[in-house]
């Protein structure tokens, strides 16, 4: 499970420092242009909820805090529709 934090270009490093200050290990954090990802690994729903709440509450520089629920390579609208419909909502 991963948490995605979009941000303005150039704020990836300060965001990763804020996340480290919350107790996450540097190897759990990956920076890309305009995005910081936090890899939670295999955790239960309570730990996911706790991580989302903690990061959302204490993060000062990220735009949003989002949870990645699925991942796929999509090449058409039909692919997208079928993928979304197949998810366990």
Residue pairs with C-beta under 8 A, 6 or more apart in sequence:
1 39
1 40
1 41
1 42
1 43
1 48
1 67
1 68
2 37
2 38
2 39
2 40
2 67
2 68
3 37
3 38
3 40
3 51
3 52
3 55
3 65
3 66
3 67
3 68
4 35
4 36
4 37
4 65
4 66
4 67
4 68
5 15
5 19
5 35
5 36
5 37
5 38
5 55
5 59
5 62
5 63
5 64
5 65
5 66
6 34
6 35
6 62
6 63
6 64
6 66
7 15
7 34
7 35
7 36
7 61
7 62
7 63
8 34
8 63
9 33
9 34
11 61
11 62
12 31
12 32
12 33
12 34
12 35
12 36
13 31
14 61
15 31
15 36
15 59
15 61
15 62
16 26
16 29
16 31
16 36
18 58
18 59
18 60
18 61
19 29
19 36
19 38
19 55
19 59
20 26
20 29
22 54
22 55
22 58
24 38
28 38
28 39
28 40
28 41
29 36
29 37
29 38
29 39
30 36
30 37
30 39
31 37
36 62
38 51
38 55
40 47
40 48
40 51
43 51
48 67
52 65
52 67
55 62
55 65
56 65
59 65
69 87
70 83
70 87
72 79
72 83
74 80
74 83
